[in-house]
């Protein structure tokens, strides 16, 4: 089912999302990868202010390539989400409501998603040039010294993602494997 949501996300919108839904996001999302997550985590542990408000927001695990002339951003494909797993439960507990990446998540992240009524989305890996078309503006808001891993605020229109883990803990990756095994297609 296709769904259209605004970012930052509202609780009532998040609760309608189910594993396997195709979702188009319009609004503000933030980019952050490994190095930015580490810095935010350290700031949090030292009771320093984070460079962005997590409440209701979405973090996209992406480091863009340089922008082409006339475009706000270059290729905008996802990176492997599991590299952020050690930080994610704490960020979810602070109000983060969505993450966009690719690949599986740990059981601790899945539990934190359920506990905090959040959602994990996947963006199509290898489609960074196509995904960048949905990015209408981009500006660095923190950790400029990290280059492509700096935290960026993106304004996106109809950014395409798929719900992988929903608020109830349903996991698209696991359900697809189960369906495949039940149909006997693996023979």
N, C-alpha and C positions, 0 to 999 in steps of 0.2 A: 504494500500500500504506500502511495506517495503522501508525504506530509510536509507542510511548510511551517517553519518555526522562526521566531525572532530570537536574536541574541543581544544581550544576556537573556537566559532562559527563565521562564516562570515555572513554578512547581506544577501548576495544572497542565502545562504543555509537556513537561518531562514525563508525567505520569501516563500520558496517552501514547508514548513511544514504546514499541515492542520490538524485540529482536527480529531482524529481517526487514524492518520498515526502511523504505527509501525516504530520506529526509533532505530537504533543501533549506539551508540556513541563510537568513538575511540579518545583518547587524554587525556588531563589533565582536570579534574573537581575538585571541592573543596567541602569538607563537612563542614557544619555549622548548628548548631541547636540553640535552644532558647538562651542559655547563651552566645554563640559566637555572635549571632545576636545583642544581647543587648550591648555587649562590642563594636562591630563595630559601632553600631548606636551612642553610646556615643562618641566614637573617632571622628566620622564624625561631630557630633554637636559641638565638641570642636576644630574642624579644625585640628585634628591630623591625621597623615598618617594611612591608613588602612593596615592591614597585608597582603592584596592581592589586586591586580588590578581587579576591577570589569568589566572593559571594555571587552565585548565579551565573558565573562566567564559564567560558569554554576555552581550553588551551589546546592549540593545534601543535603537535609534535612535528615541526617543520623548520627547515633552514633554507630560505629561498636562495636561488641563484641571482646574480645581479640583474636589475631591470633592463629591459630593452627600451630603446627610445620611444617615448610616448606611453609607456606602461608603468604602473606603480610597482611592479614586482616581476621577477623572472619566474622560472619554473618553481612551482609551489607544491611539490609532492610530499607525502608523509614519510616519516622515519619510523623505525621499529619502536613500538611503545614500551616493550618490556624493559628497556634501558631506564625508564622513568619510574618503574614499579616501586623502588625502595623509597621514593618520595611521595608517591601519589596518595596513599591512605591518609597521610597527615594533611595534604592539601584538600582532599575531599572533606575531611573533618572541619576544615576552615571555611567550607562553603562552596568549593569548586563543584560545578554541576555537570560539566561535560569535558570529555577529552576526545581528540581526533588523532588517529594514528593508523598503524597497521600492525597486524599480528596479535598473538595471544597475550593475555594478562594473567598475573599471578592470582592465586586464591585469595591472598590478602587484599588485592585491589578489588576483586569481585565482591568480597565481603564488605569493603568500604563503600562500594557503589550502592549496594543494597541498603546498608546502614544509613547512608546519606541521601538516598533517593536521587541518585545521579545516573549518568548514562555514558557508555563508551561507544564512540562512532569509529568506523573505518572509512578512510578515503582510499581510492584506488591507487595502489603503488604503480609507478611507471606512467602515470597520467598527469604529471606535474605541470606540463605546458597547458593542458586542457583545464586543469583545476585553477590555474592562475587567471583564467578569463573571468572567473567569478570574483576575483579580488579587485575592488574598485579604488582602494587607497591603502597605503602602508606607511607607518612611521615608527621609528625606533623610539621606545619609551624607557628602556633601561639596558644597562650593560653593553653599551655601544662598542666597548673594547673587545667584545666577543665576536664581532663581525657577523657572519651569517647566523650565529647562535644567539645574537642579541634578542631581547624581548621586543616584539613588534605588536602594535595594535593594527589590526586589519579591519577594514570595512568590506564585507562580502555581500554579494547578492546571489541568492539561490545556489549557495555552495553545496555541491552534492556529496552526501555521505550515506552510510548504511548503519543502522543500529546493530551493534554486535552484542553488547550486554545492556539489558534494560534494568529498570528499578527493582524488578523482582528477581534478578540474577539469571534470567534466561540468557543463554549464550548461543548465538548463532553458529559459531564454529562447532560447538559440541552437538547441537541439534542436527546440523547437516550430516555429521558423521553418523549419528544414530539413525537418521532416516536412510542413509546410504546402506548401512548394515542391515536394517530391517527389510529393505526391498530386495536384498540379495544381489545388488548391482556390483558388488565387489568380487563376484565369481567369474 
